[in-house]
Each structure stands twice: as C-alpha cells, then as structure tokens.
C-alpha cells in the first residue's frame, strides 16, 4: 500500500532544508533587531501566565 521514498541524491535535500532553516532564522533575527525599543519593552513585560489560575 505504501511505497518507500528512495532519493538517489540526498545532497540536494539536505542543502534545501538547511537553506530554508537558515532563511527563517535570518528573517526572525532581522525582524527582532529592527524592532523599536518601545515594542521590545512592551513584549519583555508581558505576563507569561494568568495570576488567577492555581499553579500546582
């Protein structure tokens, strides 16, 4: 029913996945570095959890 995927050339797949990952991290880094100071301060002080829930 299911057939195995056979890649004759794994090099292309590895370089493609590395390129996609590198692109995502580069865009995220540029976005974070270009963020205004007010926005960074606002995001830094956001609560991570509600104070009304009972932590166990």
C-alpha positions as CSV (number, residue, x, y, z in Angstrom):
1,X,0.0,0.0,0.0
2,X,2.7,2.5,1.0
3,X,5.8,2.7,-1.1
4,X,9.2,3.8,0.2
5,X,10.6,7.1,-1.0
6,X,14.0,6.5,-2.5
7,X,16.2,9.5,-3.0
8,X,19.2,8.9,-5.3
9,X,20.7,12.2,-4.3
10,X,20.3,13.2,-0.7
11,X,22.7,16.2,-1.0
12,X,20.1,18.4,-2.7
13,X,17.5,17.6,0.0
14,X,19.9,18.4,2.8
15,X,21.1,21.7,1.3
16,X,17.5,22.7,0.6
17,X,16.4,22.0,4.2
18,X,19.4,23.9,5.6
19,X,18.7,26.8,3.3
20,X,15.0,27.0,4.4
21,X,16.0,26.9,8.1
22,X,18.7,29.5,7.6
23,X,16.3,31.8,5.9
24,X,13.7,31.5,8.6
25,X,16.2,32.2,11.4
26,X,17.8,35.1,9.4
27,X,14.4,36.8,8.9
28,X,13.4,36.3,12.5
29,X,16.8,37.8,13.6
30,X,16.4,40.8,11.3
31,X,12.8,41.4,12.5
32,X,13.9,41.3,16.2
33,X,16.9,43.6,15.6
34,X,14.7,46.2,13.7
35,X,12.0,46.3,16.4
36,X,11.6,49.6,18.2
37,X,12.6,49.9,21.8
38,X,9.1,50.6,23.0
39,X,7.8,47.4,21.4
40,X,10.7,45.4,22.9
41,X,10.0,46.8,26.3
42,X,6.3,46.0,25.9
43,X,6.9,42.4,24.9
44,X,9.5,42.0,27.6
45,X,7.0,42.9,30.3
46,X,4.1,40.7,29.1
47,X,2.9,38.2,31.7
48,X,3.6,34.5,30.8
49,X,0.6,33.1,32.8
50,X,-2.5,34.3,34.4
51,X,-2.3,35.1,38.1
52,X,-5.8,33.9,38.7
53,X,-5.1,30.2,37.9
54,X,-4.0,27.9,40.6
55,X,-0.4,26.7,40.0
56,X,0.2,23.2,41.2
